Amino acid sequence: MDSDPESEPTETTDVTWRPMHLLVATFIGVMLLIASLDVTLRYVFDAPLDWGIPVVGLMLGLTIFSGMIVVTGEDEHITVGLLDRWVVGRGRKIQIVAVHIVSLVSILFIAWRMAILSMRHFENQNLHMMIDILFWPFSLIFAVLALCSALLVVRNLFRVLRQRPEDIKAPEIPNV
């Protein structure tokens, strides 16, 4: 089974992404811990955490945007391989480039909207409606994380553009 050496994780990439994996895992762990505690307190003792649901929501945002960096950095987005079997060579390269361009535009749009939202939250000093916590630092962090993901998409795009079309292989499709 031939595989593309650039797509296989190396010791360098494992070390590079390990802190981000740990950060995402920490966000997920804290989010699950708070949600579990809130549910237990709510249904067993009829005393839910006043701040549980909003904090879980903010942690979910941090998890998603941090995870987007990991997934983009490792070029491991979920794909639907309907045409991968028949698209090879130059057509495969065009398909991958088009997907990266659409991803880049989408992520830049998200970063732009989050930055605008952060500016509005900062100007108005908006607080969360359930807890007294400022929104703007979170929306700014989301914008910066989305911008980092966009930069990684650009890196991935240049990697594909440097490859010869005949070197790009369709992913193996498992028999189900």
C-alpha positions as CSV (number, residue, x, y, z in Angstrom):
1,M,0.0,0.0,0.0
2,D,1.6,3.2,-1.2
3,S,0.9,6.3,0.8
4,D,1.8,9.9,0.4
5,P,4.8,10.7,2.7
6,E,3.5,14.3,3.3
7,S,0.1,13.1,4.6
8,E,1.7,10.7,7.1
9,P,2.3,12.1,10.5
10,T,5.9,12.4,11.4
11,E,7.6,12.9,14.7
12,T,8.0,16.6,14.0
13,T,4.3,17.1,13.2
14,D,3.3,15.1,16.3
15,V,5.4,17.3,18.5
16,T,4.2,20.5,16.8
17,W,0.5,19.7,17.2
18,R,0.7,18.0,20.6
19,P,0.1,21.3,22.6
20,M,-3.0,22.1,20.5
21,H,-4.3,18.6,21.0
22,L,-3.8,19.0,24.7
23,L,-5.5,22.4,24.7
24,V,-8.5,21.0,22.8
25,A,-8.7,18.0,25.1
26,T,-8.5,20.3,28.1
27,F,-11.4,22.4,26.8
28,I,-13.5,19.3,26.1
29,G,-12.7,17.9,29.6
30,V,-13.6,21.1,31.4
31,M,-16.7,21.5,29.4
32,L,-17.8,17.9,30.2
33,L,-17.0,18.3,33.8
34,I,-19.0,21.5,34.2
35,A,-21.9,20.0,32.2
36,S,-21.9,16.8,34.3
37,L,-21.7,18.8,37.5
38,D,-24.5,21.1,36.4
39,V,-26.8,18.2,35.4
40,T,-26.1,16.3,38.6
41,L,-26.7,19.3,40.8
42,R,-29.9,20.1,38.8
43,Y,-31.6,16.7,38.9
44,V,-30.2,15.3,42.1
45,F,-30.2,18.3,44.4
46,D,-32.4,20.7,42.5
47,A,-29.6,23.3,42.7
48,P,-28.2,23.9,39.2
49,L,-25.1,26.0,38.6
50,D,-26.2,29.5,37.6
51,W,-23.1,29.8,35.4
52,G,-23.0,26.3,34.1
53,I,-24.8,26.6,30.7
54,P,-23.1,29.8,29.6
55,V,-19.7,28.6,30.5
56,V,-20.3,25.3,28.7
57,G,-21.3,27.4,25.6
58,L,-18.2,29.5,25.8
59,M,-16.1,26.4,26.2
60,L,-17.8,24.8,23.2
61,G,-16.7,27.8,21.1
62,L,-13.1,27.5,22.3
63,T,-13.2,23.8,21.6
64,I,-14.5,24.3,18.1
65,F,-12.1,27.1,17.1
66,S,-9.1,25.4,18.7
67,G,-10.0,22.1,17.1
68,M,-10.3,23.9,13.7
69,I,-6.7,24.8,13.9
70,V,-5.7,21.2,14.7
71,V,-7.8,19.7,11.9
72,T,-6.7,22.3,9.4
73,G,-3.0,22.1,10.4
74,E,-3.1,18.3,9.8
75,D,-5.3,18.7,6.7
76,E,-7.7,16.2,8.1
77,H,-11.1,17.8,7.4
78,I,-14.0,15.4,6.9
79,T,-14.5,14.8,3.2
80,V,-17.1,13.1,1.1
81,G,-15.3,11.0,-1.5
82,L,-18.1,10.6,-4.0
83,L,-15.9,11.5,-7.0
84,D,-12.5,10.7,-5.6
85,R,-12.4,7.3,-7.3
86,W,-12.8,8.8,-10.8
87,V,-11.0,12.1,-10.4
88,V,-7.3,11.6,-10.8
89,G,-4.2,13.5,-12.0
90,R,-4.8,17.2,-13.0
91,G,-8.5,16.9,-12.2
92,R,-7.7,15.7,-8.6
93,K,-5.4,18.6,-8.1
94,I,-8.0,21.1,-9.4
95,Q,-10.5,19.5,-7.0
96,I,-8.2,19.8,-4.0
97,V,-7.2,23.4,-4.9
98,A,-10.9,24.4,-5.3
99,V,-11.8,22.8,-1.9
100,H,-8.9,24.7,-0.2
101,I,-10.0,28.0,-1.8
102,V,-13.6,27.5,-0.7
103,S,-12.4,26.6,2.8
104,L,-10.1,29.7,2.9
105,V,-12.9,32.0,1.9
106,S,-15.3,30.5,4.4
107,I,-12.8,30.6,7.3
108,L,-11.8,34.2,6.4
109,F,-15.5,35.2,6.4
110,I,-15.9,33.6,9.9
111,A,-12.8,35.4,11.1
112,W,-14.0,38.7,9.7
113,R,-17.5,38.4,11.3
114,M,-16.0,37.4,14.6
115,A,-13.7,40.4,14.6
116,I,-16.6,42.7,13.8
117,L,-18.6,41.1,16.6
118,S,-15.7,41.5,19.0
119,M,-15.4,45.2,18.1
120,R,-19.2,45.7,18.7
121,H,-19.0,43.8,22.0
122,F,-16.0,45.9,23.1
123,E,-17.7,49.2,22.1
124,N,-20.9,48.3,24.0
125,Q,-19.2,46.4,26.8
126,N,-21.8,43.6,26.2
127,L,-22.1,41.1,29.0
128,H,-23.5,37.6,28.7
129,M,-27.2,37.7,29.6
130,M,-26.9,35.0,32.2
131,I,-23.6,35.8,33.8
132,D,-21.6,39.0,34.2
133,I,-18.8,38.2,31.8
134,L,-17.6,40.3,28.9
135,F,-18.2,38.8,25.5
136,W,-15.5,40.6,23.5
137,P,-12.5,38.6,24.7
138,F,-14.1,35.4,23.6
139,S,-15.2,36.7,20.1
140,L,-11.8,38.1,19.6
141,I,-10.1,34.8,20.5
142,F,-12.5,33.1,18.1
143,A,-11.5,35.6,15.3
144,V,-7.8,35.0,16.0
145,L,-8.1,31.2,16.0
146,A,-10.1,31.4,12.7
147,L,-7.4,33.6,11.2
148,C,-4.8,31.1,12.3
149,S,-6.8,28.3,10.6
150,A,-7.0,30.4,7.4
151,L,-3.2,30.8,7.4
152,L,-2.9,27.0,7.7
153,V,-5.3,26.6,4.7
154,V,-3.0,28.8,2.7
155,R,0.0,26.7,3.7
156,N,-1.9,23.5,2.7
157,L,-2.9,25.2,-0.6
158,F,0.7,25.9,-1.4
159,R,1.7,22.4,-0.6
160,V,-0.8,21.1,-3.1
161,L,0.2,23.6,-5.7
162,R,3.8,22.5,-5.5
163,Q,2.9,18.8,-6.1
164,R,2.8,17.4,-9.6
165,P,-0.6,16.2,-10.6
166,E,0.6,12.6,-11.1
167,D,1.9,12.6,-7.5
168,I,-1.6,13.3,-6.1
169,K,-3.4,10.0,-5.4
170,A,-7.0,9.6,-4.5
171,P,-7.6,8.4,-1.0
172,E,-8.3,4.8,-0.5
173,I,-12.0,4.1,-0.1
174,P,-12.8,1.2,2.3
175,N,-15.1,-1.5,1.2
176,V,-18.1,-1.4,3.5
